[in-house]
Amino acid sequence: MSKAAFIDLVANLDKKDILSKADAKRQIERVFGAIEAGLKAGKDKGYTIGGFGTFKVGKRAARKGRNPRTGEAIKIKASKTLRFKPAASLRKAAGA
C-alpha cells in the first residue's frame, strides 16, 4: 500500500467523523516521526505500541559474502537494521 493510499484510508475510516486528507497526513507523519525519534534515542527494549507491535534496532555482525557477478569473496561490514515483532492480537487478526 502506498503512503497516499494509506492517507486516503485513514481519512475515510470513520464516516461519522470525516478527517481531511491533510489532517490525516499530518497525524500519520506524527506517528511515524514519534517512532523514528524513539528508535534514534536508542531505547534498548525497542519502541512498543500496545496492540500493534514492537520496533527495535537490531545489529548485524560483520560477515563474509560473495560478489554474485564474479564469485569473489567480499567482506560485509557490521550494520544496524530495523526489526518489527507484531503483537499477538495483530498476528491473530492477520491469521498468522
C-alpha positions as CSV (number, residue, x, y, z in Angstrom):
1,M,0.0,0.0,0.0
2,S,1.4,3.4,-0.9
3,K,1.5,6.3,1.6
4,A,-1.1,8.2,-0.4
5,A,-3.5,5.2,-0.3
6,F,-2.9,4.8,3.5
7,I,-3.7,8.5,4.0
8,D,-6.9,8.1,2.0
9,L,-7.8,5.0,4.1
10,V,-7.2,6.9,7.4
11,A,-9.1,10.0,6.2
12,N,-12.2,7.9,5.2
13,L,-12.0,5.4,8.1
14,D,-15.0,6.7,10.0
15,K,-17.8,8.2,8.0
16,K,-19.3,10.0,11.1
17,D,-16.1,12.0,11.9
18,I,-14.6,12.8,8.5
19,L,-11.0,13.8,8.6
20,S,-9.4,15.8,5.8
21,K,-6.6,14.2,3.9
22,A,-4.3,17.0,5.0
23,D,-5.1,16.3,8.7
24,A,-4.8,12.5,8.2
25,K,-1.4,13.1,6.6
26,R,-0.2,15.2,9.5
27,Q,-1.3,12.6,12.0
28,I,0.3,9.8,10.2
29,E,3.6,11.7,9.9
30,R,3.4,12.5,13.6
31,V,3.1,8.8,14.5
32,F,5.9,7.7,12.2
33,G,8.0,10.7,13.4
34,A,7.5,9.6,17.0
35,I,8.5,6.0,16.2
36,E,11.6,7.3,14.4
37,A,12.6,9.6,17.3
38,G,12.2,6.7,19.8
39,L,14.4,4.5,17.8
40,K,17.0,7.2,17.3
41,A,17.0,7.8,21.1
42,G,18.4,4.3,21.3
43,K,15.8,2.6,23.5
44,D,17.3,-0.8,24.3
45,K,14.0,-2.6,24.5
46,G,12.6,-1.0,21.4
47,Y,9.6,1.1,20.8
48,T,6.4,-0.7,21.7
49,I,2.9,0.3,20.5
50,G,0.4,-1.7,22.5
51,G,-1.8,-4.0,20.4
52,F,0.4,-3.4,17.3
53,G,3.9,-4.5,18.0
54,T,7.5,-3.5,18.8
55,F,10.0,-1.8,16.6
56,K,13.6,-2.5,17.5
57,V,17.1,-1.7,16.1
58,G,18.9,-4.9,15.5
59,K,22.6,-5.4,15.0
60,R,24.1,-7.5,12.2
61,A,27.7,-8.8,12.7
62,A,30.3,-8.4,10.0
63,R,30.4,-11.4,7.7
64,K,31.8,-12.8,4.5
65,G,29.8,-12.7,1.3
66,R,30.2,-13.3,-2.4
67,N,30.0,-11.0,-5.3
68,P,27.3,-12.6,-7.4
69,R,28.8,-11.4,-10.7
70,T,32.3,-12.6,-10.2
71,G,32.0,-15.1,-7.3
72,E,34.8,-13.2,-5.5
73,A,34.7,-13.4,-1.7
74,I,34.0,-10.0,-0.1
75,K,33.8,-8.6,3.5
76,I,30.4,-7.2,4.5
77,K,30.6,-4.6,7.3
78,A,28.6,-4.8,10.5
79,S,25.4,-2.8,10.3
80,K,22.2,-1.9,12.0
81,T,18.7,-2.9,10.8
82,L,15.1,-2.3,11.8
83,R,13.2,-5.2,13.2
84,F,9.4,-5.4,13.9
85,K,7.7,-8.0,16.1
86,P,3.9,-7.9,15.7
87,A,1.8,-8.1,18.8
88,A,-0.2,-11.3,19.4
89,S,-3.5,-9.6,18.6
90,L,-2.1,-8.3,15.3
91,R,-0.8,-11.8,14.3
92,K,-4.2,-13.2,15.2
93,A,-6.1,-10.6,13.1
94,A,-3.8,-11.4,10.2
95,G,-4.5,-15.1,10.5
96,A,-0.8,-15.9,11.2
